[in-house]
Amino acid sequence: VTPRAEILVVDDHRGFRVFARAMLERDGFTVAEAATGAEAAEAARAVRPQLVLLDVQLPDTDGFEVARRLACQGDAPVIVLTSTREASDYGGLITTSAAAGFVPKDQLSGMVLQAFLDGARDDKRPSCPPG
Amino acid sequence: VPARLRAALIAGAVAATAFTVLAPYYGGWPGPHGPPIFVITQAVVLLAYLLAGLAAGQLRPAERTGLLFTVTGYAWLLGWLTNLHAALPFTIGFVCNTLYQPCLAHLALAWPHGRLRSRLDRAVVAGNYAWNIGSNIVGALFWNPRAAGCGAGCPANLLMLPGSTQLNEAGNLIVTVISTCLTLIIVARIARHWISARGYARRALTWMIWFSLPVAAYLEVLEIASNYDTGISDVVVYGVCPLILAAGPVAYGVRMLLTRSAAGALGAALVNLEPGPDPDLLRDTLAKALGDPSLRLAFRVADGDGYLDTSGLPVGSAPPTGRVHTPLGPAGDAILVHDEELRHEPGLVRAAAAAARLALEHARLQAEIRAQLDQVRASRTRIVEAGDTARRRIERDLHDGAQQRLVTLSLALALARRQAEGTSPGLEELLQTASEEAAGAIAELRELARGIHPAVLTESGLAGAVQSLAERSPVPVVIVAVPGGRFPAQIEATAYFVVSEALANVAKHAPSATARVTISQRTEQIVIQVSDDGPGGARPEAGSGLRGLADRVASVGGLLRVEDAADRGTRIEAAIPCR
């Protein structure tokens, strides 16, 4: 496990943020939180996380759009989308998005996110799709 | 006509005919030795007028035509009295032997309704009667039957001045000239009536022109032949030519028949009209049936008291001179504007109005049904739309509420389990079981939500949704084509349910088949085809699934077809209009 990797959890559901933070901190990550797309952009600039765990449904804007914006800024983090729904409920949207992947909320664990971080290190930067 | 009068008229006709046939056998002049054609012609003309009178009285009781026909018939009979071997009837017969002529003139000038139109006509008719009777009485004063060839035993002319001789040629010439002038005046008056008549009346007068011209010519021949030695055979003058007189009543009878068949033709024409006929076509049909080319069919203006006809021209509330408004139905929302003369054909006008009313009522009902059908269609679409919206909202609520909480709970349980790791095996196991329960609940809830409304449809449209259906289908699915763009939610939902239901059908009836899905967008519709290479056997009337699907497709104005051929699999095709 990469020590002290910074993860930004973006979700408007407080309960989820609480347990996600507890779980990820237990796995050795440093966790920051944001409840909206706007907060996420701000936090990403301030915290410079390695990975953003991004809920697809946010109150102000949808996760795909937030992912696109984050991916298009300099030194972009690895973006992992999450939802209470399954990936198949989004058709091809996830694969064409700026995110590195998707994890259903109930399958969340530090191990899964670490795998994304490891994959991203081997890979190039996340692509910045046009809006 | 009262039954008693009708019986009297029939009895009169029979008696008159019997008299005509039998009278010559009782002497008189020309007596039983005259040519038989005299009797035949006399009887034919007599019967023609009496029967026409009977028919006219029966069919047109409001008119005087029947009376005039009957009077003319009996006037014609009076001349036959000369056949009786007695001085009084012989004399009356002689005086009245041309009385039918002013009766004919009266009939012709009063044609077609039996009433004289003007003071001038009344004067002409009265003068004609007076001249006829007067000149015959004067003639009788100087007429010696024996000198005229009425051999021995001839009855006496009671009016003859003792020792008188025949009128001289000068007297005859005056009578002939005046009679001829009167005939010409009458023919001119008939022609005048014909020229000023329009529509229905003109048609009736056309008959009269064709009748009156040969009759006038005959009367002239008769006038000359009876006063001068022309060398024309008596058989022609008194036997054949008078048959022309029968042409009038016969023509009248024919016209009656045509009128009746016009009413019949009207019914037939309207029955043959397509349901809810075009008002122009209805007008043309009515105009033809009523014989009034100028007929107009007009409808009340929505907010006013005027009318507009089928050409869009305004029609005043009061008819112009010579025209009559016949309302179609009590409300008077539509009227027929027709020739005033048609009021003499009340039955025909009534039939036309009733037929037009029926046709319009039919059209109105059709429009009403069409409007109701449109409303029902629209409300069906709205109901399905509202259902879709409600399902989408429920899915969303489940996702945002219960599902979210369950997921958080599941996360909490996972966390708790990891914290309990190695500390309490009992608790760890308990938490493991709880985690599994939560995972099961999440899976079931997801399936339930997807059944209520597929989130993928809302999220990524038809292409993604069909892809997701293909992935979840237990049978292999080949997606041949799916348009990538977005469509109105209702169209997407309908298309999705078509594919979903069709794939479920394949899985149920042909589990070892491969399904092919093709969705193509055409100019104004989306066509969804799902086919399989299974054994076939899908019947839309058998399963509620396909029937429900057909209803669903119909709710957006589309059409579902199921083609099912043994050994060639089943093919479900839905065409959905997309505006």
Interface residues (C-beta under 8 A of the other chain):
Chain A: H13 G15 F16 F19 A20 A22 M23 R26 Q57 T84 R85 E86 S88 D89 Y90 G91 G92 L93 P104 K105 D106 L108 S109
Chain B: H399 D400 Q403 Q404 R405 L406 V407 T408 S410 L411 A412 A414 L415 R418 Q419 A438 A439 I442 R446 R450 P454 A455 V456 E459 S460 G461 A463 G464 A465 Q467 S468 E471 R472
